[in-house]
Amino acid sequence: MHDIKAIRENPAAWVAGWSSRGVEGAEALVADLLKLDGELRAAQTAGQDALAKRNAASKLIGAAMAKKDMAEADRLKAEVEGFKTAIAEAEVVEKDAGQKLRDLLAAQKNLAAAEVPEGEDEAGNVEVSTWGEPRRTGPAKDHSDLGEALGLLDFEAAAKMSGARFAVLKGQLARLERAVGQFMLDLQTDRNGYVEVAPPYMVKDDAMFGTGQLPKFEEDLFRAGDHLLIPTAEVSLTNLVRDQILPEDELATPIRFTALTPCFRAEAGSAGRDTRGLIRQHQFSKVEMVSICRPEDSDAEHERMTGCAEAVLQALELPYRKVLLCKGDMGFSARKTYDLEVWLPSQNTFREISSCSNCGDFQARRMDARFKRTGEKKTEFVHTLNGSGLAVGRTLVAIMENYQQEDGSIAVPAALVPYMGGLTRVGGA
């Protein structure tokens, strides 16, 4: 959500900002916003003026009647009725213009931070760093082939009961997936200081609006009656501070939440992409990290959060690269995003496994999440951040492919052996 006052004060900056994020007709958009803003404020002024005149006239009626000047009293009563009509008309215009303004503002993506590179799509992203040596020798089977050959991954059975983009994991592979999630959750809580949360998996529309999934991306969501299934625990965790005014001392250290949850995505915009395997599923598990902080702390918290996600890949010894997304490739709510891309031998390339985003006050405005500085009367919006730490299914894919052995088995990363009851290999002879 955006501050119309800021747009009013510097419209050129918003035209440039939205244009750089790929919004077509940004100049016309800003003009429409300012027009609605003008109509809203004019209606508010007209209503307030009519209300003041009605109140003044009402007081004079009593004085006229006390003087037995019934003609003047009748004239004032007629005047009051006219003011009542003007107030009602102004309220209609105010409500209509206000709703249109809010709807138009709600549909607009966040502006990018100044340091975010220009670019229309992923080609404009900038590699920041790499870690580990990509595996370029040895077996490089796709994870789907590996899992099916071991009899531990069944797409056919999943398709019969649920359709495409679902999978059944069995035996040691199912245990390995569980181990991955538990290891990541323990790392984020024990080492990185995130507070574990077990949140709802179903939320109301207002919660989705708060984090930016609604109204624009409803087709990517699964609805169940009056609720929506979460596409990420970011929704549940960020909404924990919805409609709150936090004292500044609670933000002296950023509030940090984490959760391991199932996630549900319709993948409406990805027809034909990654239709085979575990890369893009309708249902998957993910460890999510969310931070709530003061504005001056969000940049440092973004770097820290990204480092917490990197720590998982390093502990699992999975080669990856860190990428700064360009303006055209960032998500709707983000002002700055780092993607972590893990190496997949079967594709001979890096694939996204985590996105860590600083949303600034964008989500806080939609949720009305604020804080009050010590000794101050006014409130400010908090800053919110979110990141994957990590997507469990994609991490499992990376482990299967990077740790595959000549005999078709999968070595268990050392960090996961305790979570596997001492098992060091999945499948094989």
PEDA-V865610 format. One record per residue. N is the residue number from 1. RES is the residue in three letters. SS is DSSP state (@ for helix, = for strand, . for the rest). PHI is phi in whole degrees, 0 to 359 (NA if undefined). Layout:
n: (N:N)
res: (RES:RES)
ss: (SS:SS)
phi: (PHI:PHI)
This chain:
n: (1:2:3:4:5:6:7:8:9:10:11:12:13:14:15:16:17:18:19:20:21:22:23:24:25:26:27:28:29:30:31:32:33:34:35:36:37:38:39:40:41:42:43:44:45:46:47:48:49:50:51:52:53:54:55:56:57:58:59:60:61:62:63:64:65:66:67:68:69:70:71:72:73:74:75:76:77:78:79:80:81:82:83:84:85:86:87:88:89:90:91:92:93:94:95:96:97:98:99:100:101:102:103:104:105:106:107:108:109:110:111:112:113:114:115:116:117:118:119:120:121:122:123:124:125:126:127:128:129:130:131:132:133:134:135:136:137:138:139:140:141:142:143:144:145:146:147:148:149:150:151:152:153:154:155:156:157:158:159:160:161:162:163:164:165:166:167:168:169:170:171:172:173:174:175:176:177:178:179:180:181:182:183:184:185:186:187:188:189:190:191:192:193:194:195:196:197:198:199:200:201:202:203:204:205:206:207:208:209:210:211:212:213:214:215:216:217:218:219:220:221:222:223:224:225:226:227:228:229:230:231:232:233:234:235:236:237:238:239:240:241:242:243:244:245:246:247:248:249:250:251:252:253:254:255:256:257:258:259:260:261:262:263:264:265:266:267:268:269:270:271:272:273:274:275:276:277:278:279:280:281:282:283:284:285:286:287:288:289:290:291:292:293:294:295:296:297:298:299:300:301:302:303:304:305:306:307:308:309:310:311:312:313:314:315:316:317:318:319:320:321:322:323:324:325:326:327:328:329:330:331:332:333:334:335:336:337:338:339:340:341:342:343:344:345:346:347:348:349:350:351:352:353:354:355:356:357:358:359:360:361:362:363:364:365:366:367:368:369:370:371:372:373:374:375:376:377:378:379:380:381:382:383:384:385:386:387:388:389:390:391:392:393:394:395:396:397:398:399:400:401:402:403:404:405:406:407:408:409:410:411:412:413:414:415:416:417:418:419:420:421:422:423:424:425:426:427:428:429)
res: (MET:HIS:ASP:ILE:LYS:ALA:ILE:ARG:GLU:ASN:PRO:ALA:ALA:TRP:VAL:ALA:GLY:TRP:SER:SER:ARG:GLY:VAL:GLU:GLY:ALA:GLU:ALA:LEU:VAL:ALA:ASP:LEU:LEU:LYS:LEU:ASP:GLY:GLU:LEU:ARG:ALA:ALA:GLN:THR:ALA:GLY:GLN:ASP:ALA:LEU:ALA:LYS:ARG:ASN:ALA:ALA:SER:LYS:LEU:ILE:GLY:ALA:ALA:MET:ALA:LYS:LYS:ASP:MET:ALA:GLU:ALA:ASP:ARG:LEU:LYS:ALA:GLU:VAL:GLU:GLY:PHE:LYS:THR:ALA:ILE:ALA:GLU:ALA:GLU:VAL:VAL:GLU:LYS:ASP:ALA:GLY:GLN:LYS:LEU:ARG:ASP:LEU:LEU:ALA:ALA:GLN:LYS:ASN:LEU:ALA:ALA:ALA:GLU:VAL:PRO:GLU:GLY:GLU:ASP:GLU:ALA:GLY:ASN:VAL:GLU:VAL:SER:THR:TRP:GLY:GLU:PRO:ARG:ARG:THR:GLY:PRO:ALA:LYS:ASP:HIS:SER:ASP:LEU:GLY:GLU:ALA:LEU:GLY:LEU:LEU:ASP:PHE:GLU:ALA:ALA:ALA:LYS:MET:SER:GLY:ALA:ARG:PHE:ALA:VAL:LEU:LYS:GLY:GLN:LEU:ALA:ARG:LEU:GLU:ARG:ALA:VAL:GLY:GLN:PHE:MET:LEU:ASP:LEU:GLN:THR:ASP:ARG:ASN:GLY:TYR:VAL:GLU:VAL:ALA:PRO:PRO:TYR:MET:VAL:LYS:ASP:ASP:ALA:MET:PHE:GLY:THR:GLY:GLN:LEU:PRO:LYS:PHE:GLU:GLU:ASP:LEU:PHE:ARG:ALA:GLY:ASP:HIS:LEU:LEU:ILE:PRO:THR:ALA:GLU:VAL:SER:LEU:THR:ASN:LEU:VAL:ARG:ASP:GLN:ILE:LEU:PRO:GLU:ASP:GLU:LEU:ALA:THR:PRO:ILE:ARG:PHE:THR:ALA:LEU:THR:PRO:CYS:PHE:ARG:ALA:GLU:ALA:GLY:SER:ALA:GLY:ARG:ASP:THR:ARG:GLY:LEU:ILE:ARG:GLN:HIS:GLN:PHE:SER:LYS:VAL:GLU:MET:VAL:SER:ILE:CYS:ARG:PRO:GLU:ASP:SER:ASP:ALA:GLU:HIS:GLU:ARG:MET:THR:GLY:CYS:ALA:GLU:ALA:VAL:LEU:GLN:ALA:LEU:GLU:LEU:PRO:TYR:ARG:LYS:VAL:LEU:LEU:CYS:LYS:GLY:ASP:MET:GLY:PHE:SER:ALA:ARG:LYS:THR:TYR:ASP:LEU:GLU:VAL:TRP:LEU:PRO:SER:GLN:ASN:THR:PHE:ARG:GLU:ILE:SER:SER:CYS:SER:ASN:CYS:GLY:ASP:PHE:GLN:ALA:ARG:ARG:MET:ASP:ALA:ARG:PHE:LYS:ARG:THR:GLY:GLU:LYS:LYS:THR:GLU:PHE:VAL:HIS:THR:LEU:ASN:GLY:SER:GLY:LEU:ALA:VAL:GLY:ARG:THR:LEU:VAL:ALA:ILE:MET:GLU:ASN:TYR:GLN:GLN:GLU:ASP:GLY:SER:ILE:ALA:VAL:PRO:ALA:ALA:LEU:VAL:PRO:TYR:MET:GLY:GLY:LEU:THR:ARG:VAL:GLY:GLY:ALA)
ss: (.:.:.:@:@:@:@:@:@:.:@:@:@:@:@:@:@:@:@:@:.:.:.:.:.:@:@:@:@:@:@:@:@:@:@:@:@:@:@:@:@:@:@:@:@:@:@:@:@:@:@:@:@:@:@:@:@:@:@:@:@:@:@:@:@:@:.:.:.:@:@:@:@:@:@:@:@:@:@:@:@:@:@:@:@:@:@:@:@:@:@:@:@:@:@:@:@:@:@:@:@:@:@:@:@:@:.:.:.:.:.:.:.:.:.:.:.:.:.:.:.:@:@:@:.:=:=:=:=:=:=:.:.:.:.:.:.:.:.:.:.:.:@:@:@:@:@:@:@:.:.:.:=:=:@:@:@:@:@:@:@:@:.:.:.:.:.:=:=:.:@:@:@:@:@:@:@:@:@:@:@:@:@:@:@:@:@:@:@:@:@:.:.:.:=:=:.:.:.:.:.:=:=:.:@:@:@:@:@:@:@:.:.:.:.:.:.:@:@:@:.:.:=:=:.:.:=:=:=:.:.:.:.:@:@:@:@:@:@:@:@:.:.:.:=:=:=:@:@:@:@:.:.:.:=:=:=:=:=:=:=:=:=:=:.:.:.:.:.:.:.:.:.:.:.:.:.:.:.:.:.:.:=:=:=:=:=:=:=:=:=:=:=:.:@:@:@:@:@:@:@:@:@:@:@:@:@:@:@:@:@:@:@:@:@:.:.:.:.:=:=:=:=:=:.:.:.:.:.:.:.:.:.:.:.:=:=:=:=:=:=:=:=:=:.:.:.:.:=:=:=:=:=:=:=:=:=:=:.:.:.:@:@:@:@:@:@:.:.:=:=:=:.:.:.:.:.:.:=:=:=:.:=:=:=:=:=:=:=:=:=:@:@:@:@:@:@:@:@:@:@:@:.:=:.:.:.:.:.:=:=:.:.:@:@:@:@:@:@:@:.:.:.:.:=:=:.:.:.)
phi: (NA:235:272:297:298:294:293:297:282:213:299:298:295:285:299:294:296:288:299:291:262:86:280:285:67:299:294:292:300:297:298:296:297:292:296:295:299:295:296:297:292:295:294:297:296:298:295:294:295:296:296:296:291:297:297:294:295:297:294:289:299:299:294:295:291:296:272:61:268:293:297:293:297:296:298:293:298:296:295:299:299:296:292:298:296:296:297:298:295:295:296:296:296:298:296:294:295:296:293:297:295:297:296:291:295:295:273:261:289:291:277:277:293:300:276:287:292:290:156:267:207:300:295:268:289:240:289:264:198:228:217:83:252:303:283:237:232:84:296:222:288:294:301:297:296:299:295:291:296:278:73:248:226:232:275:294:296:295:295:296:267:228:98:288:66:225:214:246:255:232:52:295:288:297:293:296:298:297:296:301:297:294:300:295:295:296:297:290:274:285:264:255:78:280:271:289:230:251:267:295:265:238:226:275:303:301:293:294:297:301:265:101:286:248:268:284:242:298:292:271:251:257:257:229:65:272:238:237:283:292:277:193:291:309:298:294:290:292:287:295:251:299:56:239:241:272:289:302:295:287:250:306:247:309:287:233:244:216:206:254:223:288:231:229:225:286:53:296:263:235:303:86:260:50:285:252:94:259:294:227:250:287:228:204:256:206:266:251:241:225:235:238:208:286:305:288:258:288:295:294:294:297:296:296:301:298:297:294:290:299:300:294:296:293:296:272:55:252:297:205:228:254:234:268:287:279:299:280:250:283:289:304:269:275:254:200:222:255:256:255:240:268:281:242:303:294:258:54:201:267:233:301:230:203:236:239:235:262:262:58:262:301:288:299:295:288:260:56:257:230:216:238:290:302:83:253:267:284:251:229:281:288:253:239:224:212:197:276:227:224:290:294:299:291:293:299:303:296:295:302:281:280:251:290:248:302:274:91:276:233:289:267:307:305:295:261:304:299:280:255:65:91:293:252:209:254:74:88:285)
